[in-house]
Amino acid sequence: QVQVVEFGGGLVQPGGSLILSCAASGSIFRVNNMGWYRQAPGKERELVAGIPTGGSTNYADSVKGRFTMSRDYAENTVFLQMTSLKPEDTAVYSCNADITTTSGSRDLYWGQGTQVTVSS
């Protein structure tokens, strides 16, 4: 059994900052790619930032220079530091993890999502 859980969503004023975390746990042999996605009302889900195992972080153009994703390989955890938040950043943020289990299977796992609302 594998679980992916996000923490840190909430309400923040424009220009403010917020940190999201996502931890994968369970019968994990290896966590491969991990990424943050978001979906705003009326819009398709988009990739915000992602880190492949051993690779560099990639960001959506809309968040470059404002968001920073980091990964703690030992804890199977990723973080998303969000600064200079804008109302258009309001969305449900979800964590995705590409995981190889101890049984040898490889699948994608999603967290339940956490709401980020940027409003004055």
Buried (B, 14 or more C-beta within 10 A) or exposed (E): EBBBBBBBBEEBEEEBEBEBBBBBEEEBEEBEBBBBBBBBEEEEBBEBBBBBEEEEBBBBEEBEEBBBBBBEEEEBBBBBBBBEBBEEBBBBBBBBBBBBBEEEEEEEBEBEBBEBBBEE
